[in-house]
Amino acid sequence: MLPELAWSCSDLAELIVANDGDTARVQELDEQALDIANSIGMQPWIRRILSRREVLKA
């Protein structure tokens, strides 16, 4: 169940970004997804989330 939650949080964050939405909410969702991904070792998902963070900083 945790992998699905991480994917859902990350997908929702991507949707919000694509629609020029609330960056604070994106950060919250990314943080939740990143915490889950780190706890269960989802390395590809960790890289994906960190990559989106870099894009948002630019």
KOLSE-542586 format. One record per residue: x negated, y, z of N, C-alpha, C, O, CB in turn. Coordinates in steps of 0.001 Angstrom, whole numbers, plus 524288, in hexadecimal, padded with zeros to 5 digits. Glycine has a CB too. Layout:
residues N
NODE   npx   npy   npz  capx  capy  capz   cpx   cpy   cpz   opx   opy   opz  cbpx  cbpy  cbpz
NODE     X     Y     Z     X     Y     Z     X     Y     Z     X     Y     Z     X     Y     Z
...
end
This chain:
residues 58
NODE   npx   npy   npz  capx  capy  capz   cpx   cpy   cpz   opx   opy   opz  cbpx  cbpy  cbpz
NODE 7FCCD 7FB54 80000 80000 80000 80000 7FCA2 804EA 80000 7FE2A 808D5 7FDAB 803A3 7FFFF 804B1
NODE 7F82B 804D3 80282 7F4D6 80977 802A6 7F2D6 80B19 7FD48 7F2C8 80FC4 7FC22 7F048 80882 80635
NODE 7F130 80773 7F9F2 7EF6B 80939 7F4CD 7F3B2 80C20 7F1D2 7F2A2 81009 7EF3C 7ED8B 80497 7F197
NODE 7F876 80A3D 7F22E 7FCC7 80CC6 7EF7A 7FDC8 81240 7F19E 7FF07 815D3 7EEA6 801B3 80979 7EFEE
NODE 7FD40 812E8 7F6AC 7FDF4 8180F 7F909 7F9B4 81BCB 7F732 7FAD0 8204F 7F5F9 7FDED 817AA 7FF08
NODE 7F4DC 819F5 7F6FD 7F093 81D39 7F50D 7F18D 81EC9 7EF68 7F0CD 82351 7EDFD 7EB50 81A57 7F588
NODE 7F339 81B13 7EC27 7F45F 81C47 7E6AE 7F8C7 82038 7E643 7F87B 823E6 7E32E 7F5C8 8174E 7E3AE
NODE 7FCD8 81F76 7E956 80158 82305 7E91E 7FFD8 82890 7EAB1 80168 82C52 7E821 805BA 82109 7ECA8
NODE 7FCD9 82915 7EEDA 7FB1A 82E46 7F092 7F7CD 830D3 7EC5A 7F871 83571 7EB29 7F7F9 82DE5 7F5B8
NODE 7F453 82DD4 7EA25 7F0E7 82FE9 7E619 7F3F1 83158 7E132 7F304 83573 7DEDF 7ECA8 82BFB 7E4C6
NODE 7F787 82E04 7DFA0 7FAB9 82F29 7DAFE 7FE13 83401 7DBCB 7FE97 83736 7D83F 7FE37 82A7E 7D9AA
NODE 80056 8348F 7E064 8037F 8392C 7E182 8001F 83E15 7E170 801C9 84224 7DF78 8063F 8389D 7E6D0
NODE 7FB6E 83DBB 7E38E 7F7D8 84232 7E372 7F69C 843B8 7DDCC 7F67C 8485A 7DC83 7F2BC 840E7 7E672
NODE 7F5B4 83FDB 7DA6F 7F4A4 840F6 7D4ED 7F94F 8438E 7D250 7F8A4 8471B 7CF24 7F336 83BEF 7D207
NODE 7FDEE 841DB 7D394 802AC 84424 7D166 8033B 849D9 7D30F 80495 84D31 7CFE1 8077D 84100 7D31D
NODE 80235 84AED 7D7ED 80287 85049 7D9E7 7FE7A 853BB 7D732 7FFAB 85823 7D5B1 801B7 85066 7DFE4
NODE 7F9C4 851C6 7D693 7F5A4 854BC 7D3E9 7F746 855D7 7CE47 7F69A 85A34 7CC5E 7F05E 851B4 7D40A
NODE 7F95F 851F9 7CBA9 7FAF0 8528F 7C630 7FF33 856AE 7C583 7FFB4 85907 7C158 7FCD4 84D58 7C409
NODE 80234 85785 7C992 80673 85B59 7C953 8050D 86063 7CC25 8087D 86366 7CDA3 80B6A 85911 7CBA6
NODE 7FFF1 8614D 7CCDF 7FE13 8660F 7CF7C 800D1 866F6 7D4A9 802A2 86B43 7D5D2 7FEDA 86AC8 7CBF9
NODE 80113 862D3 7D7BC 803DB 86312 7DCB0 80079 864AF 7E147 7FC47 866F3 7E0AB 8063D 85DF1 7DDCF
NODE 80269 86375 7E5CB 8002A 864F2 7EAD3 7FB09 86211 7EBD2 7FB05 85D5C 7ECCE 8040B 863D5 7EF3F
NODE 7F6AE 864EC 7EB8F 7F19B 86267 7EC54 7F0DD 8607A 7F1E9 7EDF9 85CBE 7F2D3 7ED40 86627 7EAEE
NODE 7F36D 862F9 7F59A 7F30B 86123 7FB0A 7F574 85BB1 7FB84 7F358 85855 7FE3B 7F5D0 86506 7FED7
NODE 7F9D0 85AD4 7F8EB 7FC5D 855B2 7F90B 7F8F5 851A6 7F643 7F891 84D2C 7F7F8 801DC 855F6 7F677
NODE 7F682 85348 7F1F8 7F2F9 84FC6 7EF2B 7EE88 84E22 7F2BD 7ED16 8498C 7F2D2 7F0CF 85269 7EA30
NODE 7EC61 851B5 7F5A3 7E818 8507E 7F935 7E9E4 84CBA 7FD7A 7E704 84927 7FEEB 7E5EC 85586 7FBAA
NODE 7EE9B 84D80 7FF7E 7F0B2 849F4 8037E 7F140 84469 80151 7EFAC 8409B 803CB 7F60A 84BF2 80581
NODE 7F37F 8440C 7FCAF 7F443 83EEE 7FA40 7EF13 83C55 7F902 7EE68 837A5 7F9DB 7F783 83F75 7F548
NODE 7EB66 83F67 7F6FE 7E63D 83D45 7F5D6 7E38D 83B5D 7FAC4 7E10A 83744 7FABB 7E2DD 84157 7F321
NODE 7E40E 83E46 7FEF6 7E196 83CB0 803E5 7E3DE 8378A 805D6 7E101 8341C 8079F 7E247 840F6 80814
NODE 7E901 83705 8057C 7EB84 83229 80724 7E9BA 82DA0 803AD 7E869 8296E 8059F 7F18A 832B5 806F6
NODE 7E9B2 82E7F 7FE95 7E808 82A68 7FAFA 7E250 828F9 7FBE3 7E0E4 82462 7FBC4 7E8D9 82C29 7F54E
NODE 7DF14 82CE2 7FCCA 7D989 82BF3 7FDAB 7D89E 828E9 802BB 7D559 82564 802DD 7D693 83120 7FDD2
NODE 7DB6C 82A36 806D1 7DAF2 8275C 80BC3 7DC45 82199 80B09 7D97D 81E2C 80CF2 7DE84 829C9 80FF0
NODE 7E07E 82094 8084C 7E221 81B29 8075D 7DE1B 81862 803F4 7DC70 81409 80525 7E79A 81AFB 804C0
NODE 7DC95 81AF3 7FFB4 7D8E0 81895 7FC12 7D3B5 8174A 7FECC 7D172 81326 7FDE3 7D7E6 81C3E 7F76D
NODE 7D1E1 81ACD 8021A 7CD14 819C5 8050B 7CDBF 81531 808C9 7CA38 811FA 8095E 7CB6D 81EA2 80813
NODE 7D23C 814E8 80B4B 7D307 810CD 80F36 7D342 80B59 80CD9 7D206 80784 80F7A 7D7FE 811D5 81236
NODE 7D4D5 80AF7 807E4 7D538 805C5 8057A 7D161 8050A 800FC 7D198 8011F 7FE34 7DABC 804DC 80384
NODE 7CDD9 808D4 80045 7C9A4 8082C 7FC7A 7CB31 808A2 7F6CB 7C91D 805D1 7F380 7C73B 8031A 7FD42
NODE 7CEC3 80C17 7F594 7D080 80CE8 7F02B 7CCDD 810D4 7ED7D 7CE53 81558 7ECB6 7D64B 80EE0 7F000
NODE 7C82A 80F20 7EC16 7C437 812A7 7E9EF 7C5F9 8158C 7E503 7C50E 81A41 7E4AA 7BF5C 80F9F 7E8BE
NODE 7C86B 81307 7E13A 7CA18 815F8 7DC98 7CE01 81A4C 7DDF6 7CDDD 81E8A 7DBB3 7CC86 81241 7D898
NODE 7D164 81933 7E197 7D542 81D27 7E31E 7D2A5 8219E 7E619 7D429 82625 7E580 7D99A 81AAB 7E67E
NODE 7CED9 82068 7E936 7CBEF 82478 7EC0D 7C95C 82828 7E823 7C9A3 82CEC 7E8B9 7C7BC 821FD 7EFBE
NODE 7C6DB 825F1 7E425 7C45A 82938 7E02D 7C855 82C92 7DD53 7C748 8311E 7DC29 7C15F 825D8 7DC45
NODE 7CCD2 82A69 7DC35 7D0F6 82D50 7D973 7D2CE 831F2 7DCB9 7D366 83642 7DAB0 7D5A3 829AD 7D82D
NODE 7D3B3 83119 7E1AD 7D589 83546 7E51F 7D161 8397C 7E5B0 7D290 83E22 7E562 7D704 83314 7EA84
NODE 7CC8C 837E0 7E681 7C853 83BAE 7E719 7C784 83EC7 7E218 7C62D 84364 7E249 7C340 838F2 7E8A6
NODE 7C84E 83C4E 7DDAA 7C7D4 83F06 7D8AE 7CC0C 8433D 7D834 7CAF5 8478D 7D65F 7C838 83B1E 7D418
NODE 7D0CE 84207 7D9D4 7D508 845E9 7D99D 7D3D6 84A75 7DD3F 7D500 84EF0 7DBF4 7DA55 84368 7DB15
NODE 7D192 84965 7E1B2 7D01A 84D8F 7E553 7CC47 85158 7E2CD 7CCAE 85615 7E382 7CDB8 84B40 7EA4E
NODE 7C88C 84F39 7DFD7 7C4B6 85287 7DD36 7C76A 855FB 7D91E 7C606 85A8A 7D87B 7C067 84F22 7DA9E
NODE 7CB35 853D6 7D668 7CE14 856D1 7D276 7D125 85B36 7D50E 7D156 85F91 7D306 7D1CA 85338 7CF55
NODE 7D382 85A1B 7D976 7D69A 85E1C 7DC31 7D332 8628C 7DE54 7D4F2 86702 7DEBC 7D9AB 85B9D 7E0AB
NODE 7CE59 86148 7DFAE 7CACE 8654D 7E1B8 7C922 8691B 7DD6C 7C7FA 86DA6 7DE7E 7C5F7 862BF 7E432
NODE 7C903 8673E 7D89F 7C71E 86A7B 7D442 7CAE0 86EC3 7D2CF 7C9D2 871CA 7CF39 7C618 86726 7CF8A
end
